[in-house]
């Protein structure tokens, strides 16, 4: 993409309403625009990152054997009355009536709807196990929406639902989700720590939240410092293997890590003092096992091998897709702007022409742009008639992980400059070598 043909409304000044880094930088980088309290339009740059995150979530869900679908945002209140949650959920649920005076709601979650779909089409144990998921916009009417996309009212969420014959089968689904989430977050450049949590209005006894450590986190968290040394890495896991998934769960949950709702001071104090940590965390996902909480009252039954009928065991599993943008920025920025991890960056590399209009510099930039595009990568070419300082400031603000700088002086020596946004280190090399380096970074070599 050429910057002169792109819509990137960057701001030089920080909007007064922006209280935390991610909100401030998303507004300044032209990623979002507030439409109403807690509701945002996603502008092109923000939308690209949002879609990249969504793609990773889809890939890892399907790697784990989960099946994508899509449910509507508006739901009938009748389903929620069946489960007993219509009146119990609280004022965060937006309740509305259609023109036929029927009670409707803007879905904050989909346990009731997916249970209704299941009971309409599945009646035998032979169709189990089954996990369905979707990525969908949801609405929760927060009393005080703030911090941009971190605590908005409308948000994009992946929510998945497993259906299993027995508790043991459902707990394997729980473990499988934990493993897939660890891989998902690491692909985004995040370390998300699974912490024992409170189930809230979803219900159930088993639940873990995934939290990214950040000073601006809304939750106080308590953990053993050893847990931050754990990495999922590129290990391959057989998701059908109960033993393999259980082993990963035990590895990542055996050390103390809890949110403030479930914190046990006595147990925490058993950890050696030098390893005890108290910090803030941003929730980016949560997994639940809640047994027959929804299937029993809603009649989601299946026939067993012995011929009887039993309610299925269920769990739900969420990832805050839009919230992840804020979490990534909170975890990866400096005083100049965003620092995108390669896995989610909106453009793979920026190209800066130091002297637009110079025949040699223009030709070199065009050649780099073409070669990188031919690799199947997306460069952002700053071809504006703008001073060098302004171009560098824009690139630093929007946070592309790599930048190639092209100028007449370097070209006289046959080199361009490749700069890492994360480290700030620059290296001069031939244009072809810069292209090869970028290709290798993104696995296109």
Buried (B, 14 or more C-beta within 10 A) or exposed (E): BBBEEBEBEBEEEEEEEBEBBBBBBBBBBBBBEBEEEBEBEBBBBBBBBBBBBBEBBBEBBEEBBBEBEEBEBEBBBEBBEBBBBBEEBEEEBBBEEEEEEEBBBBBBBBBBBBBBBBBEEBBEBEEBBBBBBBBBEBBBBBEEBBBBBBBBBBBBBBBBBBBBBBEEBBBBBBBBBBBBBBBBBBBBBBBBBBBBBEBEEBBBEBBBBBBBBBEBBBBBBBBBEBBBEBEBEEEEBEBEEBEBBBBBBEEBBEBBBBBEBBBEEEEBEEBEEEEBBEBBBBBBBBBBBBBBBBBBBBEBBBBEEEEEEBBBBBBBBBBBBBBBBBBBBBBBBEEBBBBBBBBBBBBBBBBBBBBBEBEEBBEBBBBBBEBBEEBEBBBBBBBBEBEBEEBBBBBBBBBBBBBBBBBEEBBEEEBBBBBBBBEEEEEBBEBEBBBBBBBEBBEBE
